[in-house]
């Protein structure tokens, strides 16, 4: 199940954290009926009279059928049958079909209800079903149909991401993250207008047609149709095509057009069109996300583009998506020699394939894609690894990531596969992957003993940009100030993804060294870098920048502000807007945005944690406490909420409750040095031995903080004094 993801940061007292959150818009089923300008969008049917063959290929493709209105004929073709009763929590659900339509019947403590199936989503691996709830929210229904297994299943089990929730704890099906309006619309229907009304949280959405149509990639075809109709009448050939031709694009531009949907991303504009620079419109999720194994193989659903960026053929500038796929998404080499996809660049290896693959000519192991694009499955979805790296069973041994050898040879283990690979290849090619994965794994675990090696990799001009950007993002959790030294060369990296990540890290240290670099970043050639640099500089205290500098960064600041107003129904964007106002000390405006984010995402604690900080800065400790208690009710295991509540209760004289909250914080997050220190202060008089242990823990977790070292010395002195008196 697709979701557009945004990387957001929220404020914590004493600790930083990154939250990956779903972020998008919405819709209600209603066909668009607006007048179409002659140079505007005209729909796929206008292509048919001249391009009948391509129309047939497109209309039956997974792009053309990405969304379909539900009807009895579709149910018959897909062979939907009534499902058994499926229990989800305390409620049972059943899919029902007859000659009039289809429904999902719900039966539980609240009674019985039938939800009509209005739209079908997907169908390559799984069919999901949509129904309209209150205020035009088009919701994914709780049952889905596995196409390959011909079975019904709990739909929410296939939608659970790793960010913010356990894989074993999917959200309830009415949750907003499973609202089509909020998560999937942009990659399943064409030319959509969401028409969201924040006053009543309603949608009156229109789209030109379901599925991904020709104009999604080729741009509005009105001018093209007009030019060629006129040429047909006059018997000539138009001087211009009147739409975007992929033949005129670079390989990178062609792939970027696909990546607008086939990526786990965060949008900074809604205006991407084929031919644009990808990082002028999007940021990309990397291996800071737990949906990847440390070696970069897919763990969750990552939609291809992150792994594609590691693809050596793509990085060479010689390969794009259209080489292997048609614009409708079909595989060009489904028949004939499957290794022909690797021509002409790898002609010798294709000609002598068995010598390279060490597999018989007539076996699947002799196919290039078997080893370089192994297929794995997550959430009932099959996907091929587009990094095109060779098998690395050594990474399987270290991190349990999948490898091509054992995907085929299921009766053998990774040690056997590793031995085979090492016997065939004397160059130890796995070592590069292992070294990079070890750095990602260490950073995820907070093992900063490898910081010098991480810095060396970031500074290496031959690094992989995805690994480098991921390491920089993970360094946000590193307390060692030496980490900033590597950001200077990173700011000059060819990759906008790396430069933007470096800018975000430098935002933690707005000093005389970093501020000029960030000001320069506002003039970067990539909008993503400019926006992130402007966001960093916006945290500067009022009056810290002179008027000439403010004028110099004004254009980037306006781009940043615009990026925060693209989706008014997105809770993550309201969270970021709240942070924007907090940085400017506009506390009431910040609170309004945080409360709006909490309204849109009730089970998400960070907006309320932030709101509590704003309330406390306004001096309203009662509302600050209330916001934190609401945050804990929303997410009982959110350590930041317990930590901030512990600090607030200590400040207001509720010592016992404060101690309880700080202990709970450490249960949930043993790495919180500030929680250990503050708990030590609370218990120090009654239990100096425990206080010493807590301060030692804080000092070990954050050795650069002199306050913790001084506290250790203080309690050690108290212990010595007590011993001398005995």
N, C-alpha and C positions, 0 to 999 in steps of 0.2 A: 504494500500500500504506500503510495507516494506521499511525501511530505516535504515542503520547502522549509529549510531550517535556517535559523539566524543565530549567530554567535553574539551573545550579549553579556555585559558585565553589570553586576549590581554591587552597591556599596555595602561594606561590612565594617563594623567597628572592630579593628584589630586583626582582620583577616581578609584576604582577597579571594574571589572565586569567579570562575567562568561558568556560565550556564548556556547550554545549547537548547534553543527553544523553537518550537514550530512557529512559523510566521507567514501568514498569507491573507487572502481576502475571502470572498464568499459568493453564494448565489442561490437563486430560486428559479425553478423551471419556468421559463417564459420565452418564447421565440422572439428575437429582435425583429422589429417591424419599421425601423427608422428608414427614412429616405437615404439612399446611398449616393454620394456624389459620384460624378462620372470618373474621377480619378481615385475613388475609394475602393472599399472592399465589395466584391460582387458575388462571392461564394463559389464553391467548387463546381457547381453545375454549369457555370459560365465557361469552364475549361473544357467541358465534355465534347462540344461540337467539333473542336479541332484536335483534341488530345484524348480520343476515346480509349485507346489502348492504355495510356497512362492512368486515365480515370478509373478504369476497371482494376488495375493493379493497386491504385491508392485506396479505392473505396472498399476493397476487401482486405486491406492490410490492418495491422494492429494500430497504426497511426489513424487510419480512417475510422476504425471501430473503437477508439480509445474510450468513447462514451456513446451509448446508444439509448434512445428512448425505449423503455420496456414495452413489449407487446406480446400477444399470444404466439405470433409467428416466431419471434426470437426465442421464446421459451421452448417451442417445439424444435427449432433447429439446434439449440444448445442441449436438448434432451433433459431439461429440468423436470424433476419429479418431486412429489411431496417428500419432505425430509422427515426423519424420525424426530421425536421430541428431544431437544438438546438443552440440557441444564447449564445455565451460566449463573454462578452464584446461587441465589435463592429463587431464580426465575427460570421458566422453561420457554423455549422458542421453537416454532415450527414453520417451515416454508410450505405454503399451500398454493396450488395452481389449479385453475379450471379454464373453461372456454372464455371466461370474461376477463381474466387477468391473474395477477399474483399478489400474495400478501405474506407478511411475516406475522404470525400470531404470537402474542406475548401473554403468558399466564403466570401470575404470582400473587403475593400478598395484597397488592394494590388492585387486583382484579384482572380482567382480560381486556386486551386491546389488539386490534388488527391494523398493521401499518401497510398501506398499499405500496407496492414496488413501482417506482416511477422511472428510474433510470438504472442502467447497468453500466458498470465501470470495469474496464479491463477485459479479460477473457483469454489472454495468452496462457496464463497459468491459473488464474483465479478470477471468478466473477464476483464482484461486490455489487450490492444493491443499495439504491438511494431512495429515501422518502423525504417529504417536506414536513418539518415540524413547525413549531410556532415561529412567527415572524420571518418566515421564508428561509429558515435554516435547512439546507438540504443535507440530511444526515445519512452516514453510512449505517446500514441496518446490521443487526448483531449476527446474522448468519451469512456465510459466504459459500461459494461452490468451487471446490477444487476440481479443475478441468481434467487433470491427468488421472486423479484417483477416482473421479466420479463420485465424490462424497461431499456431504455438507459438513460445515465446521463452524466453530466459534470464530467470527471474523476478527474480534479484537486480539486474539492470540497471534494473528499474523501481522499486527500493526504495532506491536510493542517495540519501541526503540530502547537503546541503552542509556540515553541521556535522561537523568532525572527519575528513572523508574527501573525497578528490577525486571528482568526478562520474564520472571514468573508472576508478575503483578500487572497485567494489562489494565488500562483504564476502562471505565464503564462506557458502554457504547454511545451514550448521549453526550459524552465529554466533547468539548469544543475542538479538541485536537483531531477528532474523528468526524468533524463537520466538513463536508465537501467544500463549503464556502470558505473555510479557513485553511484547508490543507492541500487540495488537489486540483483546483479549478484550472489553473494556468496551463496545465499539461494534458488536459483531457477535453477541453472545448476550445473553440476558436472565436476570436474577436469578442471577448466578453466585456461587459460593463456591469460592475457589481452593484452599483446604486445602493450602497450601504447608508443607513440612517442611524447615526449614533444616538439620536434622541430616544428611540425605542428599540435599539439593537436589532433592526430589521433589515431585510434585503429585498430588493425588487430587481433582481438581476436578469439581464438579457445576454444572449450570445447569438452570433450569426448562424453557427451550426455546431452540432456536437462533433467530437473527434478533432484531430489535428489536420486542418485542411491545407490545401496548396499554398494559400496566402500567408499562413503562419510562417513559412520559410521564405517564400518568394516575394512577400510584401503585397500590398493592395494591387489587384490586377485590373482595376477599372480602366486605367490608361492603356494598358496592354490590349485589353479587349477592344477599346475604342479605336486604337491605332490600326489593329489588324482587321477590324470590320471595315474601316475606311479604306485600307489598302486592298481589301478583297473587292470592294465596289469599284475601285479605280484601277485595279489590275496591276498594282505596283507592290513594292516591298517597303515597309516602314524604315525610316532612318534610325530608329531606336527601338529597343525591345519593350520598354515601358514597365518593366518589373526587374527584380533581382535575379540574375542568372548565376548559378553556382560555378559555371565555367569561367566567370570573370573574377572569382574569389581566390584568395590564397588558400593553401591547405589548412592553415590555422583558422582562417575565417570560416571555412566549411565546418570544421570540427566545433568551433565555438557556437555556430548556429544550432548544432545538436545539443551542446552542453547547456543551453538555456533551460532545457528540461532534464537532460540526463546527467544531473549533478546534484550533490547535496550542497546546497548553497545558501547564501544570505543575499537578498536583493538590496541594492542601494538606490536603484531607480526601477520604474516599471516601463521604461522606454526602450529596452533592447530590441534591435532589429538586425536581421542578418547582415553581416558585413561590419558591424560595430566591434570595438574592442571588448572582449569579455569582461575584463577587470575595470572597465568603465561603468559596468552595471551590476556586477556581482562580486561577492567574496566567496571563497571556496573552503569547505570544511576539510581538514587534514587529519593527521594521525594523533592529534590531541583528542580526537573523538574516540571513545571506547568502541565504536562501531567498526573499528579497524584493529586487526592484530598488530603487534609492534613492528612486524616486518612489512606492513602495508597491505597485506591481503585482506579481503573483505570479511568482516565478521557479521555486521548487520547489513542493511540495504543501503548502498552508497551511490547507486545510480551511475557508475562507470567513470565519470570524468576525472575524479581524483586519481584513480589508478591509470587512466589514459595518459595523464600528464607525466607519469613515470616511464611510459612506453618509449624505448630507445628509437623506434622507427618514427614515432610522432615527433620526438624531440629533434630528430634529424631534419625535420621540415619536409620529408618526402612522403608522409602517409597522412591521410585524413579519413574520416568516417565513411565518406562517399566511395572510397576505393573498395570497401567490402560490402557496404550497404547501399541500397537505393534510397532515394529521398523519402520513400514510403516506409523505410525500415526493413525491407526484405534483404535477406542475405544473397549476395550476387553469386556465390559459389556453392549453392545448395546441391547442384548437380555437377557431374564431371569430376575432374581431379580437385579434391579439396585443397591441395597444396598450391594450386594456381593463384590463390589469394596472395601468396608471398612473392609472386613475380611482379616486375622483373628484377627487383633488387637482390633477391636471394636465388638467382638462377642455378648456381652451382650446387647449393645445398638441396634445392628441389630436385635437380637432376640426379643427385646421388643421395637421396633422402635416407635410405637404410643405413648408410655409413654414419650419418649424423644422428639418427634416432635410435639406432641399435635395436630396431624392431622389424619384423618381417614386412615386406612390401604391401601385403594385403591386409594388414592389421590396423586397427585404430591408432595404435601407438606410433605408426609411421606417418600420421597426419600432424602437420605443424601445430594446429590449434589444440591438439590433445595435450601437448606438453606446455605450450606457451599461452594458451587461453583455456585452462581447465574450467569446467563448469561446476559450480557449487550451488547449494540451495539454502535459502534462508526465508522463513515465513512463507513457505510453499511457493516461493519464487525461484526459478532457475536463472542464474546469471553467469556470464563468462568473464574471467579475469582479463581486463583489457590492458594490464600493465605489460603483457607479453614477455615477462621475465621467465627465465628457465625454471624448472622445478628446484625447490630448495627444501628438501626433507630435513636438513639440519635445523631449519626454522620450526618445523613441525616438532622436532624433539625438544626444542627450547621453549616454544610458545604455543604449541598445539595448533598452529595455523595449517590450513590445508595445503597439500602438495599434489601435483599432477600424478606422480607415480602411484601413490596409495589410493587416489580416487579411482584408478582403474584396477590396481592390484590390491583389492580389499582384503585378500587373505594373507597379505604380508604386512609387516610393520614398517615404521619410518626408519628404523635402524637398517633394515635390509635395503630400503630405497636409498638411504644415505651412502651405504657401502657401494651400491651399484653406480651412483653418480660419481663418487670419488674414483672408482675404478675406470670409468669411461673418460673422465675429464681431469687431467693432471693440473689444470690451471687453478684449482680451488676457487672457482667462480662464486661459490656460496659465501665466501668470506666477506665480500662487500656487503651483501644483504645482512649477514649476521652482525657485522660491526654497526651498521646503521640501526638495526632493530634493537641492539643492546643499549644504544643511547636513548631511543624512544622509551624502552622499557624502564630504564633507570629514571628518566625524567618523570614518567607516570608514577613511579613509586616514591619519588622524592629523594632519590639517591644522588645527592649533589657531589659525591666524591668524583663523579665522572664529568663534572662541569668543564674542566680543561679540555677534555676530549670533545665535549659538545661544542665548545667554542671553536675548537680547531676545525670541526666539520662545517660549522656555519661559515667560517672564514675561508674555507677551501673553495677556490673558484670553480672547481669541478664537481661541486656537490649537486645532489638532486634537489630541486627547488621545493618539492613537496615535503621531503624529509627536513630540509633546513627550516622552512616556515613552521612546520609542526614543532620542531625543537624550540624555536623562538617562542611560540605560543605557550609551550609547556614551561618555559623558564619564568613565566609570570608567577609561578608558585615557588620559585627559588628565592630564598632570602639573602643569598650571597650577592653583594653589590658588584662583584667582579663580572657578573653576567652582562652588564651594560657595555663593557669594552668591545664586545663583538658586534654591537649594533652599528657602529660607524661603517665598517665594510658592508654590512647587510643593507644599509640605506642606499648603496650604490649597486645592489644586485640587479641583474637583468630582469628578474621576475618581480612583477608587481605584488604577487602574493608574499614574497619574502620581504620586500620593502615595507609593505603595509603592516606585516607582523612585527617588524623592527620598530616601526613608528608606535604601534600599540604598546610595546614593551617600554620604550623610552618615555611614554606618558606617565610611567610610575616615578620618573625622576626628572622633574622640570627644573633643571639647574642651568648654570651658565654654559655648560657643554652641550646639553641636549636641546635647549630652546632654539638656538640658531639652526640646528639640524632639522628641527621640526618646522621652523619657518620656511626653510628651503624645501621641505616636503610638500608644502602647500602649493608649490609650483611644479610638482612632479607631472610627468606626462600621462600618468594614470589617475583617473578620477578616484579610484579606490584609495590610493595613497594620499591624495589631496584631502579627501574626506576624513580619513583617519588622523592625518596631521592636524587638521582643523579641530577635530574632536579633542585631541590631546591638548592643544593650546587653549581651548575653551575652558580647561580646568585651572588655568592660571588665575591667581587672585586678581580682583578688580584693581586696575591701575598698574599692574605689573608690566604690561606691554605699552610702549610709547605709541603715539598716534600714527607715526609713519609705519610702524610694524603692523598695527591694526589695519591700516589702509592696504598694506601689501598682502595681507592674508584674507582680505574681505571676500574676494571671489570664492576662495575655497570654503570659507565659513558659510557662505550662502549655499554652496553645494551640500555642505554638511547638514544645514538646517533643512534643506529640501529633502535630503535622504531620510529625515526623521518624520516626514509628513506624507509618505507614499501610501500607507495603508492604515486608515483610521480605525479599522476593526481588529488590528493586530496587537495583542497584549504585549508582545515583546517590544514593539515600537513605542508603546506608551511607557514601558519601563525605561527605555533609552531616553525618551523625552523627559521623563522624571529626572534622570541622571543629568541631562543637559541643564535643566532648571536648577538642580541642586548645585552644580558647578558654578552657576551664576548667582547663587544665594537667593534665588527667587523661590522661597520655600513653599508658599501657598500654591504656586503653579506646579511645583514638583509634587506636592501631596495630591493634587487633583489628578495628575498623570499616573501616579502610583496606585491611587484608589481605582482609577479606570482600568489599569492593568489587572488589578486584583478582581474587579468585577468580571472582566473578560476571561480570566483564568483563575477560578476560585480555588483550585487545588494546588496553587503555586505560591510558595511563601515569599520569595525574594522581593516582590513589590511592597509587601507589607513590612518586611524588615527595613527596607529603605524608607518607607513612610514613617516608621517609628523614629528613625534618625531625624527626619525633617520635623516631626512633631516635637521631639525633645529640644531641637535647636530653637524652636519657637517658644519653648518653656512650658509646653502642655504635656506634662509627664503622664497624666491620666490617659490621654489619647495615644501617647507613645506606648504605654504598657498595653493598652487595648489592641493596638495594631500587632504587637508581638504575640499576644495570646491568640489573635485570629490567625497569625502566620503558623503558629504551632498546631492549631486546630486544622489548618489546611494541609500542612505537612508535618506530622508529629516527629519525624526523624530528621528534620532540617536543623543541623547543628548551629547555624548562624542565628536562628531565631532564639534558641535556648541560650546561646552565649550572650546575645544582646539583652535578653530579658534578665539574665543573671547580673549583668553590669547595672542595669537600670534598678533592679531590686536592691542591690548593694548600695547604690547611690541614694535611694530613698529610705534606707534604714531597715529593710526587710531581710536581715542577714540570713536567717534559716532558709527562706525560700531562695535567696540568691545562691547559697551553697548548693542547694538541690539542683538548680538549673545549670550551674557550672559543672557539677559532677556529671549531669546528663550530657552536657556538651562534650566532655572528654570521653564518655562512653561511645558517643556517635562519631567523634573525630579526635582520635588520640594525638593527632599532629598539631593541635591548636595550642601553640606556646602561650598565647595571651590568656587562654582559659586556665591553663595550669598556673600561671603566675598570679592571676587574680584570685583563684581558689586558694593559693598559698597565703595571700594577704588576708583572706577571710578566716582561715583556720590557724594562722600563725601563732596567736596567743595561746589557744587551747592545745594545739598539737604542733609544736615547732619541728618535731621530727618529720611529720608528713609534709610540713611546709618546705623543709629543706629538700625533700625528695621531689616535690613539685617544682621548685625553683631549678633544681638540677635538670629536671626534664625540660623545662622551658629553655634553659640555657643550651641544652644539647640540640633542641629543635631549632633554635634561633641564636646561634653563637655570636652573631654580629651585634646583638642588642645588649648594650652595657647594663641596662637596668636589670636584666635577668642575672648577669654575672655578679652584679653588686648585691642582689638579693641572696644569691648563694653564699657569698662571703659573709653577709649579715647573719644568716641562720647558722652557718658553720661557727661563727664567733659565739653565737648564743649557746650552741651545743658545747663548745669548749669551756665557756664560762660555767655552764651547769655541771660539767664533769669536774672542774676544779673545785667546785663547792662541795662535791660529794666526799 
